[in-house]
Each structure stands twice: as C-alpha cells, then as structure tokens.
C-alpha cells in the first residue's frame, strides 16, 4: 500500500500508528486489520453504487469498522 494512503488514513483519524524512538511510524497487526477493513468498506461502497444488492454487505462492513475504530 502506498505510504500516502496510510498518511491520509492517519490524517482522517482512522489509524494511529505507534512511533519509534526515531519518529518513524510503526504499524502493528491492529493497523493492518484496520487498513484491510477500510479497503473492504471502500470496495463495497463502489460496488453498491453499481449494484443496490450489495448494500447489506456495505452496511455490515461499515458497522464492523465503526466498532473497531471505537475500541
């Protein structure tokens, strides 16, 4: 995944990577799971625009992602 996408997710408050002593971002397993869920949510949203039958999947992913973000 391009670094600029990770920085965008961070700027939006979706990711909070740890920082190494030298200031470099460190993405742990939780960050990887969050990024995967973000990508799935975005993919489901684009399918939803093309096919209304995907809306239940889109809503389910959205609920799941909001639970992860709130924990």
C-alpha positions in Angstrom: 0.0 0.0 0.0 1.4 3.4 -0.9 2.6 5.5 2.1 0.5 8.4 1.0 -2.7 6.4 1.6 -1.6 5.4 5.1 -0.8 9.1 5.8 -4.3 10.0 4.6 -6.0 7.4 6.8 -3.9 8.7 9.7 -4.8 12.3 8.9 -8.5 11.3 8.9 -8.1 9.7 12.4 -8.6 6.2 11.1 -5.1 5.0 12.0 -2.9 5.8 15.0 0.5 4.1 14.4 3.0 3.9 17.2 6.2 5.9 16.8 9.7 4.5 17.1 12.3 6.4 19.0 13.5 8.0 15.7 9.9 9.2 14.9 9.2 6.6 12.2 5.7 5.2 12.2 5.3 1.6 13.2 2.2 -0.2 12.0 1.2 -3.2 14.2 -1.3 -6.0 13.5 -4.2 -3.9 14.6 -3.3 -1.3 12.0 -3.1 -3.9 9.3 -6.6 -5.2 10.2 -8.0 -1.7 10.2 -6.5 -1.0 6.7 -8.0 -4.2 5.3 -11.4 -3.2 6.7 -11.1 0.3 5.3 -10.2 -1.2 1.8 -13.1 -3.6 2.0 -15.5 -0.9 3.0 -14.4 1.3 0.1 -14.7 -1.6 -2.3 -18.2 -2.5 -1.0 -19.2 1.2 -1.4 -18.1 1.3 -5.0 -20.0 -2.0 -5.7 -23.0 -0.6 -4.0 -23.1 2.4 -6.4 -23.2 -0.1 -9.3 -25.5 -2.7 -7.7 -28.0 -2.0 -4.9 -28.0 -5.7 -3.9 -24.6 -5.1 -2.2 -25.9 -2.6 0.3 -26.4 -5.1 3.2 -22.7 -6.1 2.9 -21.7 -2.5 2.8 -23.7 -1.7 5.9 -22.3 -4.7 7.7 -18.7 -3.7 6.9 -19.4 -0.2 8.0 -20.8 -1.3 11.4 -17.8 -3.6 11.9 -15.3 -0.9 11.0 -17.0 1.6 13.4 -16.8 -1.0 16.2 -13.0 -1.4 15.6 -12.5 2.3 15.5 -14.4 2.9 18.7 -12.4 0.3 20.7 
